[in-house]
Amino acid sequence: MSATHVTPGTDELSELQPMRMNDSTLLRTRAYIDGAWTEADDGARFDVLNPADGGVLASVPDMGAAETRRAIEAAAAALPAWRARTARSARRSCASGSS
């Protein structure tokens, strides 16, 4: 089965082309918890599938309750400092990857 779409500005149907990531450094395959990219405590991972074709897009950590708890606690602890920042300052930090 092929997917189709209408080309913008026309009435023509054409086959959908797969999207490609222009900058593969943007894809992260670990979870960001408390200022660090981490794996699941037990090393478990799961595949993220492309819904269009079922292909594997990435393999990511299968985080459990302990990792989730740490992430929530770290986010709660960081919130007061982030709330006190200006939007410009927060944007710069996010763009540079610093916390």
GROMACS elastic network, one bead per residue, 0.5 to 0.9 nm:
[ bonds ]
;  ai    aj funct       b0    kb
    2    15     6  0.68335   500
    2    16     6  0.77653   500
    3    14     6  0.84994   500
    3    15     6  0.59034   500
    3    16     6  0.56599   500
    3    17     6  0.88236   500
    3    52     6  0.84657   500
    4    13     6  0.61945   500
    4    14     6  0.54779   500
    4    16     6  0.53153   500
    5     8     6  0.89229   500
    5    12     6  0.82249   500
    5    13     6  0.54736   500
    5    14     6  0.57371   500
    5    15     6  0.65541   500
    5    16     6  0.63003   500
    6     9     6  0.84195   500
    6    10     6  0.69536   500
    6    11     6  0.61103   500
    6    12     6  0.55647   500
    6    14     6  0.63736   500
    6    15     6  0.88720   500
    7    10     6  0.56115   500
    7    11     6  0.68490   500
    7    12     6  0.59020   500
    7    13     6  0.63247   500
    7    14     6  0.66771   500
    8    11     6  0.79254   500
    8    12     6  0.86226   500
    9    12     6  0.88330   500
   10    13     6  0.84254   500
   14    17     6  0.88745   500
   16    19     6  0.89789   500
   18    52     6  0.87311   500
   21    24     6  0.60186   500
   21    26     6  0.85020   500
   21    27     6  0.86501   500
   22    26     6  0.89721   500
   23    26     6  0.59598   500
   23    27     6  0.80999   500
   24    27     6  0.56631   500
   24    28     6  0.89175   500
   25    28     6  0.75430   500
   27    58     6  0.84349   500
   28    31     6  0.77187   500
   28    37     6  0.88142   500
   28    58     6  0.86492   500
   28    60     6  0.81939   500
   29    37     6  0.87882   500
   29    39     6  0.87265   500
   29    58     6  0.68198   500
   29    59     6  0.63205   500
   29    61     6  0.72313   500
   30    37     6  0.56109   500
   30    38     6  0.54557   500
   30    39     6  0.56754   500
   30    40     6  0.84074   500
   30    59     6  0.87499   500
   30    60     6  0.58771   500
   30    61     6  0.59683   500
   31    36     6  0.80219   500
   31    37     6  0.53364   500
   31    38     6  0.52219   500
   31    39     6  0.64819   500
   31    40     6  0.81610   500
   31    60     6  0.78078   500
   31    61     6  0.68316   500
   31    63     6  0.83208   500
   32    35     6  0.65019   500
   32    36     6  0.54508   500
   32    38     6  0.61320   500
   32    39     6  0.89766   500
   32    71     6  0.80652   500
   33    36     6  0.54891   500
   33    37     6  0.63801   500
   33    38     6  0.66868   500
   33    67     6  0.80439   500
   33    68     6  0.87593   500
   33    70     6  0.71754   500
   33    71     6  0.51425   500
   33    72     6  0.86923   500
   33    74     6  0.70782   500
   33    75     6  0.83441   500
   34    37     6  0.84803   500
   34    70     6  0.76480   500
   34    71     6  0.64501   500
   34    73     6  0.85489   500
   34    74     6  0.51675   500
   34    75     6  0.73089   500
   34    78     6  0.86042   500
   35    74     6  0.85412   500
   35    98     6  0.83680   500
   35    99     6  0.68730   500
   38    41     6  0.85769   500
   38    61     6  0.81536   500
   39    42     6  0.81547   500
   39    43     6  0.61699   500
   39    44     6  0.80260   500
   39    45     6  0.83452   500
   39    60     6  0.81807   500
   39    61     6  0.54520   500
   39    62     6  0.81226   500
   39    63     6  0.77889   500
   40    44     6  0.59488   500
   40    45     6  0.74308   500
   40    60     6  0.89369   500
   40    61     6  0.51924   500
   40    62     6  0.58985   500
   40    63     6  0.50093   500
   40    64     6  0.73012   500
   40    67     6  0.70157   500
   41    44     6  0.77151   500
   41    61     6  0.89392   500
   41    62     6  0.89817   500
   41    63     6  0.74888   500
   41    64     6  0.80726   500
   41    66     6  0.82042   500
   41    67     6  0.72283   500
   42    62     6  0.87205   500
   42    63     6  0.86047   500
   42    64     6  0.89505   500
   43    61     6  0.70973   500
   43    62     6  0.78211   500
   43    63     6  0.88589   500
   44    60     6  0.85351   500
   44    61     6  0.59591   500
   44    62     6  0.52961   500
   44    63     6  0.76087   500
   45    59     6  0.62331   500
   45    60     6  0.52573   500
   45    63     6  0.80557   500
   46    58     6  0.84117   500
   46    59     6  0.54052   500
   46    60     6  0.55698   500
   46    61     6  0.64285   500
   46    62     6  0.58827   500
   47    56     6  0.61768   500
   47    57     6  0.73220   500
   47    58     6  0.57715   500
   47    60     6  0.63841   500
   47    61     6  0.89448   500
   48    55     6  0.85007   500
   48    56     6  0.58526   500
   48    57     6  0.55553   500
   48    58     6  0.53037   500
   48    59     6  0.59654   500
   48    60     6  0.72371   500
   49    52     6  0.86764   500
   49    53     6  0.81965   500
   49    54     6  0.54551   500
   49    55     6  0.55169   500
   49    57     6  0.54917   500
   49    58     6  0.73816   500
   49    59     6  0.89341   500
   50    53     6  0.57927   500
   50    55     6  0.52762   500
   50    56     6  0.61617   500
   50    57     6  0.59782   500
   51    54     6  0.54663   500
   51    55     6  0.78493   500
   52    55     6  0.81149   500
   53    56     6  0.89637   500
   54    57     6  0.88622   500
   56    59     6  0.76381   500
   60    63     6  0.89040   500
   63    66     6  0.79055   500
   63    67     6  0.58186   500
   63    68     6  0.67902   500
   64    67     6  0.55664   500
   64    68     6  0.61743   500
   64    69     6  0.86482   500
   65    68     6  0.50084   500
   65    69     6  0.60021   500
   65    70     6  0.86377   500
   66    69     6  0.51041   500
   66    70     6  0.63159   500
   66    71     6  0.86953   500
   67    70     6  0.51198   500
   67    71     6  0.62059   500
   67    72     6  0.86846   500
   68    71     6  0.50747   500
   68    72     6  0.61918   500
   68    73     6  0.85866   500
   69    72     6  0.51771   500
   69    73     6  0.61211   500
   69    74     6  0.85472   500
   70    73     6  0.51168   500
   70    74     6  0.60227   500
   70    75     6  0.85074   500
   71    74     6  0.51444   500
   71    75     6  0.60962   500
   71    76     6  0.85686   500
   72    75     6  0.51247   500
   72    76     6  0.61161   500
   72    77     6  0.85853   500
   73    76     6  0.51163   500
   73    77     6  0.61450   500
   73    78     6  0.86264   500
   74    77     6  0.50985   500
   74    78     6  0.61484   500
   74    79     6  0.86251   500
   75    78     6  0.51053   500
   75    79     6  0.60598   500
   76    79     6  0.52640   500
   76    80     6  0.78519   500
   77    80     6  0.69944   500
   77    81     6  0.83248   500
   78    81     6  0.57553   500
   78    82     6  0.63379   500
   78    83     6  0.86801   500
   79    82     6  0.50655   500
   79    83     6  0.58452   500
   79    84     6  0.85447   500
   80    83     6  0.50953   500
   80    84     6  0.63161   500
   80    85     6  0.89866   500
   81    84     6  0.52392   500
   81    85     6  0.66735   500
   82    85     6  0.52949   500
   82    86     6  0.83678   500
   82    90     6  0.71108   500
   83    86     6  0.79724   500
   85    88     6  0.80839   500
   85    89     6  0.61154   500
   85    90     6  0.62089   500
   86    89     6  0.52255   500
   86    90     6  0.62828   500
   86    91     6  0.85851   500
   87    90     6  0.51667   500
   87    91     6  0.60354   500
   87    92     6  0.86111   500
   88    91     6  0.51083   500
   88    92     6  0.62202   500
   88    93     6  0.87127   500
   89    92     6  0.51931   500
   89    93     6  0.63295   500
   89    94     6  0.87523   500
   90    93     6  0.51260   500
   90    94     6  0.62289   500
   90    95     6  0.86063   500
   90    99     6  0.86340   500
   91    94     6  0.51358   500
   91    95     6  0.60760   500
   91    96     6  0.85721   500
   92    95     6  0.50989   500
   92    96     6  0.60985   500
   92    97     6  0.84382   500
   92    98     6  0.85007   500
   93    96     6  0.52479   500
   93    97     6  0.59378   500
   93    98     6  0.50920   500
   93    99     6  0.59689   500
   94    97     6  0.51275   500
   94    98     6  0.64129   500
   94    99     6  0.72706   500
   95    98     6  0.79293   500
   96    99     6  0.88012   500
